[in-house]
Amino acid sequence: MTDLTALTEITAPTTDDLVYVVDAPTGAKNPRKCSIANFHAVNDARTKTLTNTTIDAEGTGNSITNIVNANIKASAAIAYSKLNLTGAILNGDLAGSIANGKLATDPLARANHTGTQAHTTISDFDTGVQANRLDQMAAPSAAVALGSQKITGLANGVAATDAATKGQLDIAVASDITLKGSYNANTNSPNLDNNPTAGTILKGDHYVVSVAGTFYSEALQIGDSLIATDDDPVEAEWIITNSQIVTPIVTANIADEAVTEGKLYISNAGNNGEFLSKQSGNNGGLTWATVPAGYNTPTIGSTSIGSGATVASLAGLTSLTATGALTGGSVVVDNLTINANAIEATNTNGNIELDSNGTGYVEVKGNTNDGAIRLNCTANSHGQIIKSQPHSASADNILLLPTTGSNAQSTLVSEISTQTLTNKTLTSPTITGTGTIASGAITSSGAIQGTQVDITAEGDLRLQDASGGQYVGFEAPATVSSSYTLKMPPATGATGKVLKMSSTANALEWGDAGGAAGAELTSLLQAVGYSAANQSPATEGSSAVSIFVKTIDSNNQGLYIRLKKNGGYQDVQIA
């Protein structure tokens, strides 16, 4: 065969030409044919650069795809007529400027402007507007807000509809006093002299003192007046009017019982021990006068004595009604002496009785301290006080004293002292803390309940018999290495059962007698008959283990137990 490399090349193969292909030019030859179609298929799969080649894009079935801008050389050119630019030119595509003549509408012509325009785009807008006077503007048709700003440079108003200046208002307010209400000078209520909030006190505000006290450094009395001379006044901008010099004062302006002794008009100075007497002929109608002689040692013919009398004796008086204080010396009524703070019985072993009416009671009032009654010893050097609970306890209750036999004595139980109680019955008591029973036994007709009972020093827990003569006791060992508690079974055991430890820690349960290995021997074993024919128990397969006697030889028998092993039964001699 001619070497393939020496063959003549076909420069222009046609569809009728047939090309033979050999796998390798050298070595063993394996010739195969390749059609023009096969050749084209191999050639089409290669990347090729076309030079002086005409591509008929308009031919049937021909198309050029995947051409991007990078595939077009800078030197290449596409005719403008070949470009479809309708609606495709964007703002970013434009460079430089466009002549107004190229535009359909002249944007600079004011007649062509529509829509809105910000004032900031007009160079002299703010300057031009601000140069106009307010009187040149149209009158407002709604309220005008000033943004919390002042109007300055305002002329004094003339017409009734003109605005008034502050100076005009100050003059008007100076003659206008507004009564704001009462003032508590003791608590400074409302706040007038301790940095009051700005704007709360205005010029002309008038307050009348309802409770005496101090205003700044000035002492005020009920009825005094305070008038502010300026807004937010300081101390020097207050007018203080003393009520004692305000005129005129008429009866209608004085409240009942509101005039003190010092404010009454009295005609003379008076001396100690004198009283005010009505004297129509004197100025003011009051004068200090001495007590008539008859009031010092009166003859009692009625049950009342004039006010202010000094009485040495009230012999024959059946009752005494005092509308004021009884002062000076002591008052002796029958067997009773009242002297200062002491009320004493004068008859031998006499009682002092306080008799209330109906459901009433003798009341000891509290003052700065809680109400209390002191019971002294015979020497009046020691005493015990019965005292009410404090106000914070809100206690309203009745304490009943204990009942005892005739002439018997009883002692109240104290919360803090140590006392011995005898023959006491405690109904549903709650005892907290720890205590000690010195000796003897605790006796109860009912149950003694608790969460824990401690019997110390290896003592006994004794359960007595019916007569109480004998008992069964439980006692702890002398030494316990570690404390433990035994829990009883939850139910009563059957006959013949014994207590034993369960698998639960420190718990007892009912079970059969015997050790751990034979605890259930009674229930596990059963005696069965023996069948000589098959040398086995007469019955197999029960839940219990079969135990039986089996003949060993003519002279011997053995005790056997039948156990199941590996699925079958096996006899085991045990005796």
Wavefront OBJ file of the C-alpha trace (Angstrom):
o trace
v 0.000 0.000 0.000
v 1.179 3.421 -0.862
v 2.198 5.497 2.116
v -0.630 7.845 2.893
v 1.627 10.821 3.272
v 2.539 10.527 -0.413
v -1.029 10.753 -1.648
v -2.179 13.748 -3.638
v -4.360 16.210 -1.709
v -7.842 16.959 -2.998
v -8.079 20.729 -3.126
v -11.760 21.032 -4.039
v -13.672 17.919 -3.094
v -17.162 17.453 -4.444
v -20.030 15.462 -3.120
v -19.099 12.639 -5.476
v -15.570 12.332 -4.072
v -14.909 9.702 -1.424
v -12.126 10.136 1.049
v -10.512 7.247 2.846
v -9.197 7.813 6.295
v -6.553 5.780 8.039
v -6.298 5.851 11.823
v -2.503 6.301 11.784
v -0.193 7.223 8.997
v 2.382 4.804 10.355
v 2.081 1.361 11.822
v -0.852 -0.893 11.186
v -3.224 0.617 8.724
v -6.977 0.664 9.436
v -8.508 2.439 6.467
v -12.049 3.739 6.698
v -14.081 5.928 4.418
v -15.232 9.472 5.174
v -17.953 11.130 3.180
v -18.071 14.826 2.400
v -20.876 15.123 4.936
v -18.633 13.571 7.568
v -15.893 15.985 6.612
v -18.156 18.976 6.939
v -19.364 17.826 10.333
v -15.787 17.630 11.606
v -14.986 21.003 10.079
v -18.082 22.684 11.523
v -17.076 21.760 15.064
v -13.817 23.722 14.773
v -13.306 27.424 15.596
v -12.496 29.187 12.336
v -11.551 32.648 11.199
v -13.311 33.553 7.961
v -11.451 35.785 5.529
v -12.939 37.052 2.258
v -15.962 34.909 2.980
v -19.471 35.942 2.098
v -22.160 35.034 4.608
v -25.578 35.081 3.063
v -27.676 36.208 5.985
v -30.740 36.412 3.815
v -30.465 32.838 2.598
v -33.124 30.394 3.568
v -32.555 29.205 7.100
v -29.418 31.343 7.664
v -28.950 33.524 10.751
v -26.178 35.288 12.640
v -26.531 35.139 16.432
v -24.708 36.131 19.610
v -23.048 39.263 18.157
v -22.351 41.718 20.988
v -20.806 45.154 21.054
v -17.372 43.725 21.852
v -17.476 41.653 18.634
v -17.633 44.844 16.501
v -14.260 46.524 15.833
v -13.834 50.207 16.382
v -12.926 50.682 12.757
v -16.118 49.049 11.622
v -19.053 51.269 10.741
v -22.796 50.780 10.528
v -24.723 53.108 8.309
v -27.059 55.480 10.184
v -29.907 54.278 7.991
v -29.318 50.792 9.288
v -30.013 51.885 12.901
v -33.496 51.756 14.449
v -33.344 54.518 17.092
v -37.033 55.122 17.610
v -37.624 55.539 21.365
v -34.122 54.256 22.068
v -32.169 57.471 22.783
v -31.854 58.035 26.553
v -30.733 61.080 28.477
v -27.368 59.459 29.147
v -26.820 59.103 25.390
v -26.778 62.891 24.958
v -23.595 64.931 25.334
v -23.247 68.707 25.280
v -26.351 70.830 24.712
v -29.372 70.806 22.422
v -30.330 73.999 20.650
v -33.695 75.423 21.652
v -34.624 75.411 18.005
v -34.402 71.632 17.995
v -37.094 71.465 20.685
v -40.789 71.434 19.914
v -41.523 73.885 22.743
v -39.208 76.713 23.918
v -38.623 75.984 27.648
v -37.468 79.558 28.334
v -40.724 81.158 27.283
v -42.836 81.991 30.420
v -45.997 81.451 28.416
v -45.047 77.795 28.025
v -44.585 77.173 31.838
v -47.087 74.888 33.552
v -47.313 73.142 36.945
v -45.582 74.418 40.117
v -42.249 76.105 40.704
v -40.373 76.311 44.026
v -39.745 79.835 45.253
v -36.105 78.941 45.796
v -35.685 78.844 42.001
v -36.592 82.550 41.762
v -33.526 84.590 42.690
v -35.208 87.646 44.287
v -38.428 86.018 45.513
v -37.730 86.303 49.284
v -36.276 89.814 48.936
v -39.252 91.041 46.938
v -41.861 89.536 49.218
v -40.180 90.704 52.420
v -40.000 94.249 51.121
v -43.817 94.465 51.092
v -45.488 96.055 54.133
v -48.124 94.152 56.136
v -50.655 96.857 55.372
v -50.150 96.074 51.659
v -51.124 92.463 52.203
v -54.655 91.179 52.080
v -56.509 91.022 55.381
v -56.413 87.566 57.002
v -59.586 85.518 56.946
v -58.575 83.218 59.808
v -56.639 83.329 63.089
v -52.958 84.249 62.787
v -50.519 82.228 64.955
v -47.385 84.035 66.128
v -45.451 80.952 67.238
v -45.213 82.033 70.904
v -43.497 85.298 69.895
v -44.113 88.824 71.236
v -45.540 91.746 69.296
v -43.174 94.673 69.878
v -43.359 98.374 68.953
v -47.161 98.400 69.297
v -48.831 101.783 69.603
v -51.391 102.439 72.306
v -54.855 101.426 71.237
v -57.483 104.158 70.705
v -60.624 102.550 69.339
v -62.493 99.850 71.166
v -61.371 97.300 68.559
v -57.681 98.342 68.771
v -55.079 96.148 70.486
v -53.885 97.390 73.859
v -50.209 97.609 74.860
v -48.847 96.016 78.041
v -48.522 99.470 79.546
v -52.223 100.084 78.996
v -53.021 96.661 80.507
v -50.811 97.307 83.567
v -52.702 100.507 84.247
v -56.016 98.721 83.869
v -54.955 95.766 86.019
v -53.596 98.041 88.754
v -57.153 99.003 89.579
v -58.533 95.481 89.136
v -58.146 93.164 92.141
v -59.277 89.574 91.650
v -60.260 87.541 94.714
v -58.536 84.169 94.259
v -59.710 82.514 97.476
v -58.386 81.578 100.922
v -54.753 81.103 101.965
v -53.452 78.699 104.644
v -50.479 80.570 106.075
v -49.555 77.602 108.272
v -49.008 75.189 105.347
v -48.443 77.813 102.574
v -51.397 76.511 100.565
v -51.591 77.550 97.789
v -47.850 78.103 97.364
v -47.220 81.886 97.476
v -43.820 82.299 99.151
v -41.762 79.173 98.257
v -40.674 79.631 94.640
v -44.143 79.262 93.116
v -44.430 78.166 89.496
v -44.058 81.092 87.085
v -47.365 82.400 85.755
v -49.473 81.041 88.632
v -49.620 84.414 90.488
v -50.606 87.525 88.528
v -50.852 91.207 89.323
v -54.028 91.980 91.292
v -54.471 88.423 92.726
v -56.083 88.721 96.182
v -55.924 86.012 98.889
v -57.598 86.056 102.344
v -55.839 84.223 105.219
v -57.975 81.329 106.520
v -55.369 79.767 108.838
v -52.847 81.868 110.772
v -49.150 81.412 110.080
v -46.074 83.121 108.631
v -45.844 84.629 105.123
v -42.141 85.099 104.345
v -41.146 86.723 107.667
v -44.543 88.360 108.358
v -46.925 86.845 110.934
v -50.458 86.625 109.535
v -53.773 86.259 111.311
v -57.090 84.949 110.107
v -58.760 87.562 107.914
v -55.539 89.267 106.730
v -55.360 90.029 102.994
v -52.513 89.470 100.479
v -52.557 91.408 97.162
v -49.926 90.943 94.403
v -48.647 94.171 92.791
v -46.905 92.429 89.886
v -46.807 89.142 88.014
v -44.733 86.447 89.772
v -44.225 88.768 92.765
v -41.328 88.617 95.214
v -41.770 89.505 98.903
v -41.613 93.274 98.315
v -44.348 93.051 95.642
v -47.092 91.942 98.052
v -49.542 94.245 99.875
v -50.438 92.846 103.310
v -53.622 94.239 104.856
v -54.195 93.551 108.555
v -57.751 92.461 109.209
v -57.826 94.373 112.530
v -57.655 97.735 110.800
v -59.946 96.987 107.926
v -63.135 98.984 108.211
v -66.001 98.758 108.350
v -66.658 95.418 110.096
v -70.287 94.400 110.205
v -71.913 91.541 112.030
v -72.598 89.645 108.821
v -68.866 89.432 108.119
v -68.032 87.779 111.458
v -68.489 84.028 111.763
v -70.032 82.522 114.859
v -67.607 82.182 117.779
v -64.803 83.562 115.574
v -63.991 86.670 117.678
v -61.385 85.992 120.373
v -61.212 87.763 123.744
v -58.315 89.908 122.551
v -60.407 91.316 119.692
v -63.368 92.380 121.817
v -63.707 96.043 122.781
v -63.469 96.178 126.565
v -63.843 99.412 128.518
v -61.193 98.762 131.199
v -58.005 96.785 131.846
v -59.385 94.392 134.460
v -57.689 92.400 137.249
v -57.043 88.693 137.858
v -60.148 86.871 139.062
v -62.602 89.316 137.422
v -65.086 88.392 134.757
v -66.527 90.133 131.696
v -69.854 91.713 132.407
v -72.340 93.229 130.009
v -72.487 96.972 130.581
v -74.701 98.616 128.016
v -73.708 102.087 129.122
v -70.002 101.602 128.446
v -68.184 101.648 125.120
v -68.342 98.214 123.496
v -70.792 96.844 126.043
v -68.176 94.802 128.005
v -66.217 95.537 131.147
v -64.120 93.614 133.639
v -66.007 93.247 136.925
v -65.451 91.537 140.248
v -67.413 88.418 141.226
v -70.423 89.337 143.391
v -70.033 88.512 147.069
v -72.827 86.001 146.966
v -70.931 83.760 144.583
v -68.088 83.160 147.051
v -70.295 81.600 149.771
v -73.603 80.935 148.124
v -76.652 79.481 149.703
v -77.557 76.441 147.651
v -81.185 76.417 146.831
v -80.990 74.886 143.388
v -78.819 72.486 141.489
v -76.663 74.994 139.584
v -74.107 77.715 140.383
v -73.210 80.649 138.255
v -70.133 80.444 136.073
v -66.879 81.721 137.591
v -67.967 81.353 141.247
v -65.491 80.381 143.953
v -67.407 78.036 146.285
v -66.208 76.894 149.683
v -69.014 74.486 150.417
v -71.861 72.865 148.501
v -73.822 71.477 151.386
v -77.255 70.267 150.406
v -76.395 69.987 146.709
v -78.089 66.947 145.172
v -76.340 67.119 141.784
v -73.567 69.124 140.174
v -73.398 70.143 136.541
v -70.235 71.927 135.401
v -70.073 73.534 131.975
v -66.417 74.437 132.470
v -63.401 73.435 134.521
v -63.559 73.045 138.332
v -60.354 74.659 139.579
v -58.767 75.451 142.919
v -58.634 73.048 145.925
v -60.657 69.875 146.030
v -64.295 68.908 145.476
v -65.889 66.641 148.070
v -69.133 64.910 147.125
v -70.521 62.486 149.695
v -67.760 59.908 150.128
v -65.787 61.050 147.060
v -62.966 63.587 146.860
v -61.770 65.064 143.570
v -58.403 66.770 143.928
v -56.305 67.691 140.915
v -55.979 64.434 138.923
v -56.980 62.196 141.871
v -60.433 60.767 142.668
v -60.497 59.204 146.159
v -63.139 57.379 148.171
v -63.309 58.667 151.765
v -65.500 55.964 153.366
v -63.912 52.804 154.765
v -63.308 50.180 152.053
v -65.420 52.350 149.784
v -65.708 51.633 146.093
v -65.529 54.135 143.233
v -68.204 53.188 140.738
v -68.327 54.264 137.101
v -71.810 53.540 135.844
v -72.395 53.684 132.075
v -75.841 53.835 130.496
v -77.295 50.957 128.461
v -74.699 49.590 126.033
v -72.301 52.378 126.936
v -68.930 51.734 128.516
v -66.208 53.527 130.447
v -63.814 54.871 127.839
v -60.169 55.811 128.417
v -59.193 57.968 125.472
v -55.815 58.101 123.830
v -53.953 61.306 123.177
v -50.417 61.250 121.868
v -50.205 57.807 123.458
v -52.604 54.850 123.439
v -55.256 54.692 126.194
v -54.007 52.962 129.341
v -55.061 52.106 132.916
v -52.370 51.726 135.645
v -52.950 49.457 138.625
v -50.539 50.364 141.465
v -49.246 48.336 144.375
v -50.232 49.241 147.975
v -47.265 51.603 148.285
v -47.995 53.199 144.923
v -44.337 52.648 144.047
v -44.965 50.022 141.353
v -47.759 49.552 138.908
v -48.977 47.476 135.985
v -50.579 49.076 132.956
v -53.444 47.725 130.860
v -52.928 49.352 127.494
v -54.789 49.461 124.184
v -53.271 48.204 120.954
v -51.720 50.997 118.838
v -53.718 52.843 116.184
v -51.866 50.951 113.412
v -53.361 47.635 114.616
v -56.940 48.836 113.868
v -58.098 46.695 116.800
v -61.801 46.853 117.719
v -62.521 43.833 119.905
v -63.726 42.734 123.346
v -61.438 41.051 125.914
v -63.411 38.879 128.365
v -61.799 38.252 131.737
v -61.661 34.630 132.989
v -64.529 33.206 135.077
v -63.734 31.593 138.463
v -65.543 30.471 141.620
v -66.465 32.777 144.488
v -63.468 34.673 145.933
v -61.136 32.658 143.710
v -58.197 34.373 142.056
v -57.152 34.043 138.445
v -54.065 35.116 136.505
v -53.965 36.223 132.874
v -51.473 34.466 130.618
v -48.604 36.606 129.330
v -47.123 36.410 125.830
v -43.530 37.086 126.951
v -43.118 35.865 130.562
v -42.667 32.261 131.780
v -45.807 30.893 133.468
v -47.125 27.531 134.661
v -50.562 26.590 133.306
v -52.659 24.063 135.256
v -55.754 22.217 133.998
v -55.897 24.163 130.770
v -57.679 22.929 127.672
v -56.229 24.102 124.342
v -58.696 23.855 121.480
v -57.039 23.592 118.048
v -53.846 25.347 119.203
v -50.847 26.076 117.022
v -47.597 25.686 118.956
v -44.486 27.019 117.251
v -40.830 26.821 118.197
v -39.426 24.282 120.670
v -40.503 23.471 124.204
v -39.833 21.089 127.090
v -42.239 18.997 129.181
v -40.507 18.776 132.552
v -42.118 15.569 133.783
v -45.206 13.426 133.590
v -47.207 12.387 130.548
v -49.241 14.212 127.965
v -52.798 12.969 128.217
v -55.270 13.444 125.382
v -58.767 12.085 124.812
v -58.266 12.606 121.093
v -55.454 12.464 118.587
v -52.172 14.304 119.078
v -51.159 15.339 115.587
v -47.897 16.586 114.200
v -45.362 16.087 111.427
v -42.632 14.726 113.747
v -42.213 13.399 117.308
v -38.649 13.237 118.694
v -38.038 10.857 121.655
v -34.565 11.663 122.865
v -31.895 9.826 124.917
v -32.900 6.295 123.730
v -36.373 6.776 125.199
v -39.291 4.425 124.566
v -42.333 4.786 122.391
v -44.804 2.862 124.620
v -48.131 1.412 123.494
v -50.121 0.442 126.597
v -52.642 -2.376 126.872
v -56.335 -1.883 127.636
v -55.798 -1.602 131.398
v -52.788 0.616 131.058
v -50.673 -1.644 133.282
v -48.492 -3.160 130.574
v -47.135 -1.804 127.342
v -45.227 -2.627 124.185
v -42.320 -0.302 123.661
v -40.143 0.656 120.739
v -36.632 1.813 121.480
v -33.751 2.994 119.302
v -30.334 1.296 119.657
v -27.755 2.968 121.836
v -25.721 3.959 118.771
v -26.973 4.572 115.235
v -24.275 5.024 112.608
v -26.609 6.877 110.271
v -30.137 8.102 110.820
v -32.884 6.350 108.852
v -36.661 6.141 108.732
v -38.642 2.925 108.138
v -41.778 3.395 106.056
v -44.679 0.995 106.829
v -46.550 -0.887 104.058
v -49.537 0.932 102.526
v -51.993 -1.886 103.448
v -52.532 -4.714 105.969
v -50.735 -7.978 105.150
v -52.406 -11.366 104.761
v -52.374 -14.028 107.503
v -48.952 -15.594 107.947
v -47.090 -12.792 106.206
v -44.144 -11.061 107.852
v -42.595 -7.583 107.504
v -39.471 -7.404 105.408
v -37.438 -4.781 103.561
v -38.648 -3.982 100.069
v -36.686 -2.878 97.050
v -37.682 0.727 97.835
v -35.198 2.410 100.169
v -36.138 2.163 103.902
v -39.599 0.783 103.032
v -41.218 -2.298 104.618
v -43.544 -4.745 102.888
v -45.498 -7.900 103.729
v -43.948 -11.222 102.598
v -43.373 -14.858 103.479
v -41.021 -15.983 106.219
v -37.560 -17.191 105.190
v -34.435 -15.715 103.780
v -33.938 -13.994 100.543
v -33.441 -17.261 98.575
v -36.577 -18.961 99.920
v -38.824 -16.000 100.466
v -41.364 -17.258 97.977
v -40.750 -20.986 98.424
v -44.286 -21.690 99.554
v -45.838 -20.228 96.435
v -43.200 -21.618 94.047
v -43.251 -25.281 95.130
v -46.046 -27.794 94.671
v -46.221 -31.479 95.611
v -47.371 -33.676 92.756
v -47.996 -37.340 92.316
v -45.408 -39.638 90.689
v -46.025 -41.784 87.619
v -43.943 -44.940 87.694
v -44.703 -45.638 84.088
v -42.766 -42.625 82.702
v -40.569 -41.951 85.726
v -41.858 -38.343 85.939
v -44.325 -36.223 87.894
v -47.918 -36.820 87.100
v -48.366 -33.086 86.243
v -45.969 -30.802 84.372
v -45.965 -27.310 82.996
v -47.564 -25.415 85.917
v -46.293 -22.071 87.056
v -45.020 -23.708 90.227
v -41.953 -25.903 90.495
v -42.764 -29.635 90.889
v -41.299 -31.471 93.829
v -41.818 -35.262 94.104
v -40.476 -38.544 95.408
v -38.899 -40.935 92.908
v -37.761 -44.567 93.330
v -34.037 -44.960 92.890
v -33.870 -48.736 93.369
v -35.689 -51.453 95.337
v -34.217 -50.203 98.580
v -34.063 -46.403 98.057
v -36.163 -43.387 97.111
v -35.032 -39.819 96.458
v -36.593 -36.379 96.732
v -36.519 -34.701 93.383
v -37.373 -31.298 91.978
v -38.278 -30.907 88.337
v -36.914 -27.722 86.672
v -37.286 -26.503 83.135
v -33.993 -26.111 81.296
v -33.414 -25.222 77.619
v -37.062 -25.823 76.727
v -37.344 -29.216 78.481
v -37.754 -30.533 82.001
v -34.901 -31.963 84.058
v -35.098 -33.901 87.366
v -32.680 -32.794 90.062
v -32.221 -34.938 93.204
v -32.172 -32.771 96.300
v -32.336 -35.539 99.025
l 1 2 3 4 5 6 7 8 9 10 11 12 13 14 15 16 17 18 19 20 21 22 23 24 25 26 27 28 29 30 31 32 33 34 35 36 37 38 39 40 41 42 43 44 45 46 47 48 49 50 51 52 53 54 55 56 57 58 59 60 61 62 63 64 65 66 67 68 69 70 71 72 73 74 75 76 77 78 79 80 81 82 83 84 85 86 87 88 89 90 91 92 93 94 95 96 97 98 99 100 101 102 103 104 105 106 107 108 109 110 111 112 113 114 115 116 117 118 119 120 121 122 123 124 125 126 127 128 129 130 131 132 133 134 135 136 137 138 139 140 141 142 143 144 145 146 147 148 149 150 151 152 153 154 155 156 157 158 159 160 161 162 163 164 165 166 167 168 169 170 171 172 173 174 175 176 177 178 179 180 181 182 183 184 185 186 187 188 189 190 191 192 193 194 195 196 197 198 199 200 201 202 203 204 205 206 207 208 209 210 211 212 213 214 215 216 217 218 219 220 221 222 223 224 225 226 227 228 229 230 231 232 233 234 235 236 237 238 239 240 241 242 243 244 245 246 247 248 249 250 251 252 253 254 255 256 257 258 259 260 261 262 263 264 265 266 267 268 269 270 271 272 273 274 275 276 277 278 279 280 281 282 283 284 285 286 287 288 289 290 291 292 293 294 295 296 297 298 299 300 301 302 303 304 305 306 307 308 309 310 311 312 313 314 315 316 317 318 319 320 321 322 323 324 325 326 327 328 329 330 331 332 333 334 335 336 337 338 339 340 341 342 343 344 345 346 347 348 349 350 351 352 353 354 355 356 357 358 359 360 361 362 363 364 365 366 367 368 369 370 371 372 373 374 375 376 377 378 379 380 381 382 383 384 385 386 387 388 389 390 391 392 393 394 395 396 397 398 399 400 401 402 403 404 405 406 407 408 409 410 411 412 413 414 415 416 417 418 419 420 421 422 423 424 425 426 427 428 429 430 431 432 433 434 435 436 437 438 439 440 441 442 443 444 445 446 447 448 449 450 451 452 453 454 455 456 457 458 459 460 461 462 463 464 465 466 467 468 469 470 471 472 473 474 475 476 477 478 479 480 481 482 483 484 485 486 487 488 489 490 491 492 493 494 495 496 497 498 499 500 501 502 503 504 505 506 507 508 509 510 511 512 513 514 515 516 517 518 519 520 521 522 523 524 525 526 527 528 529 530 531 532 533 534 535 536 537 538 539 540 541 542 543 544 545 546 547 548 549 550 551 552 553 554 555 556 557 558 559 560 561 562 563 564 565 566 567 568 569 570 571 572 573 574 575
